[in-house]
């Protein structure tokens, strides 16, 4: 049962890191969080203020002598509903941004956790190996521009930023 678990995780994770950490996903996450969090905060602060205003209106606001319910009761009672909707909507938008952030973090975590295995065959590799002892795949990439030895998963050189083959 657990023999193929690593292979299944690698297969499920393939491509997810590129998608969740892509430039487009990062921009979308920032946009969702910058829109959703303020809307949620304003909405929930509005709910709190409406609740406090309604709760502190006092018994004189309910007097029949004053014509029944006054504006001190009706206004917060009516405004609490749109504020709650606004807070819920903002929370939903922000949660989508957080989900993108969590997906990006977890795919990086899975990549580093499974990082001691050959990306081709999944065989465990020892520290410092340049090639897999099982299938012969290259585990390190050498930069053509500066000669720096990079991790085999890197797409760009860690030293100079050149695209790796």
C-alpha positions as CSV (number, residue, x, y, z in Angstrom):
1,X,0.0,0.0,0.0
2,X,2.7,2.5,1.0
3,X,5.2,1.3,-1.7
4,X,3.5,3.4,-4.4
5,X,2.5,6.3,-2.2
6,X,5.6,8.3,-3.1
7,X,5.0,7.7,-6.8
8,X,1.4,8.8,-6.4
9,X,2.4,12.0,-4.6
10,X,5.0,12.8,-7.2
11,X,2.4,12.2,-10.0
12,X,-0.3,14.2,-8.4
13,X,2.2,17.1,-7.6
14,X,3.7,17.2,-11.1
15,X,2.9,20.6,-12.6
16,X,1.1,21.9,-9.5
17,X,4.1,23.8,-8.3
18,X,4.5,25.5,-11.7
19,X,0.8,26.5,-11.7
20,X,0.4,27.5,-8.0
21,X,3.7,29.5,-8.0
22,X,3.4,31.0,-11.5
23,X,3.5,34.8,-12.0
24,X,-0.2,34.7,-12.9
25,X,-1.2,32.9,-9.7
26,X,0.9,35.3,-7.6
27,X,-0.8,38.3,-9.2
28,X,-4.2,36.8,-8.7
29,X,-3.5,35.9,-5.1
30,X,-2.4,39.5,-4.4
31,X,-5.4,40.9,-6.1
32,X,-7.9,38.6,-4.3
33,X,-6.3,39.4,-0.9
34,X,-6.1,43.1,-1.5
35,X,-9.7,43.3,-2.4
36,X,-11.2,40.6,-0.1
37,X,-9.5,41.5,3.2
38,X,-10.6,45.1,3.2
39,X,-14.2,44.2,2.2
40,X,-14.3,41.6,4.9
41,X,-12.9,43.9,7.6
42,X,-15.2,46.8,6.7
43,X,-18.2,44.4,6.6
44,X,-17.5,42.8,9.9
45,X,-16.7,46.1,11.6
46,X,-20.0,47.4,10.2
47,X,-21.8,44.4,11.8
48,X,-20.1,45.0,15.1
49,X,-21.0,48.7,15.0
50,X,-24.6,48.0,14.1
51,X,-24.8,45.5,16.9
52,X,-23.4,47.9,19.5
53,X,-25.7,50.7,18.3
54,X,-28.7,48.4,18.5
55,X,-27.7,47.1,21.9
56,X,-27.0,50.5,23.4
57,X,-30.1,52.2,22.0
58,X,-31.7,52.0,25.4
59,X,-35.3,51.4,26.5
60,X,-36.3,54.9,25.4
61,X,-35.9,53.9,21.8
62,X,-38.7,51.4,22.2
63,X,-41.1,53.7,24.0
64,X,-44.6,54.1,22.6
65,X,-44.5,57.7,23.6
66,X,-41.7,58.4,21.1
67,X,-43.7,56.8,18.3
68,X,-42.5,53.2,18.7
69,X,-39.2,52.2,17.2
70,X,-36.9,55.1,16.5
71,X,-34.0,55.6,14.0
72,X,-31.6,54.5,16.8
73,X,-33.1,51.0,16.5
74,X,-34.2,50.7,12.9
75,X,-31.1,52.0,11.2
76,X,-28.6,49.5,12.8
77,X,-31.2,46.7,12.5
78,X,-31.5,47.3,8.8
79,X,-27.8,47.9,8.1
80,X,-26.6,44.8,9.9
81,X,-27.8,42.6,7.0
82,X,-25.8,44.3,4.1
83,X,-22.8,44.6,6.4
84,X,-22.9,40.8,7.1
85,X,-23.3,40.0,3.4
86,X,-20.4,42.3,2.6
87,X,-18.2,40.7,5.3
88,X,-19.1,37.2,4.1
89,X,-18.4,38.2,0.5
90,X,-15.0,39.7,1.4
91,X,-14.1,36.6,3.4
92,X,-15.0,34.4,0.4
93,X,-12.7,36.4,-1.9
94,X,-9.9,36.5,0.6
95,X,-10.2,32.7,1.2
96,X,-9.6,32.1,-2.5
97,X,-6.4,34.1,-2.3
98,X,-5.3,32.2,0.8
99,X,-6.0,28.9,-1.0
100,X,-3.7,29.9,-3.8
101,X,-1.0,30.8,-1.2
102,X,-1.5,27.5,0.6
103,X,-1.4,25.5,-2.6
104,X,1.9,27.2,-3.6
105,X,3.4,26.6,-0.2
106,X,2.3,22.9,0.0
107,X,3.6,22.1,-3.5
108,X,7.0,23.6,-2.5
109,X,6.9,21.6,0.7
110,X,6.1,18.3,-1.2
111,X,8.9,19.1,-3.7
112,X,11.5,19.6,-0.9
113,X,10.2,16.5,1.0
114,X,10.5,14.3,-2.0
115,X,13.6,16.1,-3.0
116,X,16.0,13.2,-2.0
117,X,14.6,11.0,-4.8
118,X,15.4,10.8,-8.5
119,X,12.8,12.9,-10.4
120,X,12.9,10.2,-13.2
121,X,12.6,6.9,-11.4
122,X,11.9,7.9,-7.7
123,X,15.0,6.0,-6.4
124,X,16.5,7.4,-3.2
125,X,19.6,9.4,-4.0
126,X,22.6,10.2,-1.7
127,X,23.9,13.6,-1.0
128,X,26.3,14.9,-3.6
129,X,25.3,12.4,-6.4
130,X,25.4,14.0,-9.9
131,X,23.6,11.1,-11.6
132,X,21.0,8.6,-10.4
133,X,22.6,5.2,-9.6
134,X,19.4,3.4,-10.7
135,X,18.5,5.0,-14.0
136,X,21.4,7.3,-14.8
137,X,19.4,10.6,-15.0
138,X,21.2,13.8,-14.3
139,X,20.4,15.1,-10.8
140,X,22.4,18.4,-11.1
141,X,22.4,20.9,-14.0
142,X,25.4,22.9,-14.9
143,X,24.9,26.5,-16.0
144,X,26.3,27.1,-19.5
145,X,27.0,30.8,-18.8
146,X,28.7,30.7,-15.4
147,X,29.4,27.0,-14.8
148,X,27.6,26.9,-11.4
149,X,26.2,23.4,-10.5
150,X,22.4,23.7,-9.8
151,X,19.8,21.4,-8.4
152,X,18.3,19.2,-11.2
153,X,14.8,20.7,-10.5
154,X,15.9,24.3,-11.1
155,X,14.9,26.0,-14.4
156,X,17.2,28.9,-13.8
157,X,20.7,29.2,-12.5
158,X,20.8,30.1,-8.8
159,X,24.0,32.2,-9.3
160,X,23.4,34.2,-12.5
161,X,19.7,33.6,-13.4
162,X,20.4,32.1,-16.8
163,X,17.8,29.6,-18.1
164,X,19.1,26.0,-17.7
165,X,18.7,23.3,-20.3
